[in-house]
Amino acid sequence: MKFESFCHSFQESSFNCINFESFSIIFKNLVIMSIDNDDGRGGGLHVSDEILGTIVPIVVYWLYSGLYCLLGGMEKYRLHTKKDEDEKNLVSKKEVVKGVLLQQVVQGVVATILFAVTGNDGDSDGNQQAGLLGFLVLARQLFVAMMVLDTWQYFMHRYMHQNKFLYKHIHSQHHRLIIPYAFGALYNHPLEGLILDTIGGALAFLFSGMSPRASIFFFSFATIKTVDDHCGLWLPGNLFHIVFKNNSAYHDIHHQLYGSKYNFSQPFFVTWDRILGTYMPYALVRIPEGGYEARPDKDCKDD
């Protein structure tokens, strides 16, 4: 009961902190870092890589999910009907927006601290090497970051399903979205957002050795990929569906009751699901009323 009370208190107090002051504190600290890193170059306010690495992924999240909101009326490409989205989900869209903003505040605070501690301005590392060598260094760092984030999130995500206490009091909040949609991608309990996404992202940044400049691209790409996986649409020509097995249909299986013990991998590859036997293949089936349905290709076990 003590931990349950802590989770509830943490969530309530965190929600109460979502206001303009929270964002202004983050921005103020980033501006201070920006001025400190200016070194007199240009004679004005230097928009640092730290600012961009923190702010750009948040802006990208709302822009990309906003695009999917505009496309949401395309019933022939939906994995679930709009009616199901409105009726089956167990949380209002207002609460979802509130929860996502909270997580982004936490991410901003952690990113500010991380950049301040590492003191990496992106000007003196391998990312700045020209030509093929520089490209290979950057590619290696991005790949390492992807694997670190995938590994962390797979095992943390799976454990939150296997541990009934953690699922009931923390992870079940995300699964209130039975029918996922784009701007609900980061709707989590505050503790889950901190553990899975924020700490996972920090580890990916540190282990890969990337600079804040490289992190702008990496975290923006990871954000777009996460939003796309929750968009609830199967659009023709979507490169994420072509390149990645881990996509909106794959993750939709996980959000359904029959698939809750499968497809834990996120946000990039399905490697750990395949290795550890939690991979659930699917078939996309056209349904008479329009749209698609992602159906598992094998029977889901209940044990």
CORHUQUI-V772221 format. One record per residue. N is the residue number from 1. SS is DSSP state (helix for helix, strand for strand, loop for the rest). D_CENTER is the distance of its C-alpha to the mean C-alpha in Angstrom with 2 decimals. Layout:
# CORHUQUI-V772221
N_SS_D_CENTER / N_SS_D_CENTER
This chain:
# CORHUQUI-V772221
1_loop_29.78 / 2_helix_29.23 / 3_helix_25.63 / 4_helix_25.08 / 5_helix_26.66 / 6_helix_24.55 / 7_helix_21.27 / 8_helix_22.73 / 9_helix_24.13 / 10_helix_20.98 / 11_helix_19.10 / 12_helix_22.10 / 13_helix_22.70 / 14_helix_19.12 / 15_helix_19.26 / 16_helix_22.62 / 17_loop_21.26 / 18_loop_19.23 / 19_loop_21.79 / 20_helix_22.87 / 21_helix_24.13 / 22_helix_20.76 / 23_helix_19.50 / 24_helix_22.99 / 25_helix_23.11 / 26_helix_19.97 / 27_helix_21.40 / 28_helix_24.83 / 29_helix_23.80 / 30_helix_22.08 / 31_helix_25.25 / 32_helix_27.39 / 33_helix_25.54 / 34_helix_25.96 / 35_helix_29.67 / 36_helix_30.14 / 37_loop_28.79 / 38_loop_30.89 / 39_loop_33.95 / 40_loop_36.13 / 41_loop_34.77 / 42_loop_35.18 / 43_loop_36.82 / 44_loop_34.02 / 45_loop_30.57 / 46_loop_28.40 / 47_loop_24.81 / 48_loop_23.36 / 49_helix_20.52 / 50_helix_19.20 / 51_helix_19.10 / 52_helix_17.45 / 53_helix_14.83 / 54_helix_13.92 / 55_helix_14.60 / 56_helix_13.79 / 57_helix_9.94 / 58_helix_10.51 / 59_helix_13.26 / 60_helix_11.55 / 61_helix_8.98 / 62_helix_12.20 / 63_helix_14.33 / 64_helix_12.50 / 65_helix_11.94 / 66_helix_15.51 / 67_helix_16.73 / 68_helix_15.71 / 69_helix_17.45 / 70_helix_20.48 / 71_helix_20.37 / 72_loop_19.93 / 73_loop_23.71 / 74_loop_24.10 / 75_helix_25.10 / 76_helix_26.18 / 77_helix_22.68 / 78_strand_20.97 / 79_loop_20.10 / 80_loop_21.36 / 81_loop_23.77 / 82_helix_23.09 / 83_helix_25.51 / 84_helix_23.55 / 85_helix_20.36 / 86_helix_22.55 / 87_helix_24.60 / 88_helix_22.65 / 89_loop_19.60 / 90_loop_20.50 / 91_loop_18.96 / 92_loop_19.83 / 93_helix_17.67 / 94_helix_19.02 / 95_helix_17.67 / 96_helix_14.19 / 97_helix_14.34 / 98_helix_15.82 / 99_helix_13.22 / 100_helix_10.32 / 101_helix_12.83 / 102_helix_13.57 / 103_helix_10.23 / 104_helix_10.39 / 105_helix_13.96 / 106_helix_13.29 / 107_helix_10.97 / 108_helix_13.86 / 109_helix_16.44 / 110_helix_15.14 / 111_helix_14.74 / 112_helix_18.23 / 113_helix_19.68 / 114_helix_18.27 / 115_helix_19.66 / 116_helix_22.85 / 117_helix_23.43 / 118_helix_22.90 / 119_loop_24.99 / 120_loop_23.76 / 121_loop_24.55 / 122_loop_23.82 / 123_loop_27.48 / 124_loop_28.98 / 125_loop_26.81 / 126_helix_26.73 / 127_helix_24.25 / 128_helix_27.25 / 129_loop_29.56 / 130_loop_30.90 / 131_helix_31.32 / 132_helix_30.33 / 133_helix_29.97 / 134_helix_27.43 / 135_helix_25.41 / 136_helix_25.62 / 137_helix_24.57 / 138_helix_21.45 / 139_helix_20.68 / 140_helix_21.24 / 141_helix_18.95 / 142_helix_16.02 / 143_helix_16.82 / 144_helix_17.16 / 145_helix_13.82 / 146_helix_12.22 / 147_helix_14.50 / 148_helix_14.01 / 149_helix_10.23 / 150_helix_11.00 / 151_helix_13.99 / 152_helix_12.70 / 153_helix_9.99 / 154_helix_12.68 / 155_helix_15.38 / 156_helix_13.79 / 157_helix_12.39 / 158_helix_15.83 / 159_helix_17.74 / 160_helix_16.37 / 161_helix_17.78 / 162_helix_20.96 / 163_loop_21.76 / 164_helix_23.04 / 165_helix_23.18 / 166_helix_19.54 / 167_helix_18.57 / 168_helix_21.03 / 169_helix_20.26 / 170_loop_16.53 / 171_helix_14.40 / 172_helix_16.58 / 173_helix_15.15 / 174_helix_12.02 / 175_helix_14.67 / 176_helix_16.68 / 177_loop_14.93 / 178_loop_17.18 / 179_loop_16.83 / 180_loop_13.20 / 181_loop_12.93 / 182_helix_10.76 / 183_helix_10.47 / 184_helix_9.92 / 185_loop_6.40 / 186_loop_5.70 / 187_loop_9.32 / 188_loop_10.17 / 189_loop_13.29 / 190_helix_13.36 / 191_helix_14.30 / 192_helix_11.51 / 193_helix_8.95 / 194_helix_11.39 / 195_helix_11.98 / 196_helix_8.94 / 197_helix_6.32 / 198_helix_9.16 / 199_helix_11.83 / 200_helix_10.07 / 201_helix_9.29 / 202_helix_12.87 / 203_helix_14.34 / 204_helix_13.06 / 205_helix_14.59 / 206_helix_17.73 / 207_helix_18.50 / 208_helix_18.11 / 209_loop_20.41 / 210_loop_18.80 / 211_loop_19.92 / 212_helix_18.17 / 213_helix_19.19 / 214_helix_17.45 / 215_helix_14.27 / 216_helix_14.32 / 217_helix_14.02 / 218_helix_11.69 / 219_helix_8.85 / 220_helix_9.71 / 221_helix_9.77 / 222_helix_6.46 / 223_helix_5.20 / 224_helix_8.04 / 225_helix_7.55 / 226_helix_4.58 / 227_helix_6.90 / 228_helix_9.74 / 229_helix_9.25 / 230_loop_9.62 / 231_loop_12.26 / 232_loop_15.18 / 233_strand_17.22 / 234_loop_18.90 / 235_loop_20.15 / 236_loop_22.88 / 237_loop_22.29 / 238_loop_18.49 / 239_helix_17.99 / 240_helix_14.70 / 241_helix_16.91 / 242_helix_19.68 / 243_helix_18.15 / 244_loop_15.58 / 245_loop_16.75 / 246_loop_13.22 / 247_loop_12.85 / 248_helix_13.09 / 249_helix_16.36 / 250_helix_15.44 / 251_helix_12.63 / 252_helix_15.04 / 253_helix_17.54 / 254_helix_15.52 / 255_helix_15.27 / 256_loop_19.04 / 257_helix_21.45 / 258_helix_23.08 / 259_helix_19.97 / 260_loop_18.44 / 261_loop_19.85 / 262_loop_18.50 / 263_loop_15.58 / 264_loop_13.45 / 265_loop_12.03 / 266_loop_8.44 / 267_loop_7.05 / 268_loop_10.37 / 269_loop_13.65 / 270_loop_15.62 / 271_helix_17.83 / 272_helix_17.68 / 273_helix_18.14 / 274_helix_21.18 / 275_helix_22.60 / 276_loop_22.43 / 277_loop_23.49 / 278_loop_20.54 / 279_loop_20.17 / 280_loop_21.04 / 281_loop_22.18 / 282_strand_22.56 / 283_strand_24.82 / 284_strand_24.16 / 285_strand_27.14 / 286_strand_28.43 / 287_loop_29.47 / 288_loop_32.68 / 289_loop_31.33 / 290_loop_28.91 / 291_loop_25.41 / 292_strand_24.14 / 293_strand_23.62 / 294_strand_21.68 / 295_strand_24.21 / 296_strand_24.07 / 297_loop_26.62 / 298_loop_27.86 / 299_loop_28.73 / 300_loop_26.15 / 301_loop_27.70 / 302_loop_27.97 / 303_loop_28.64
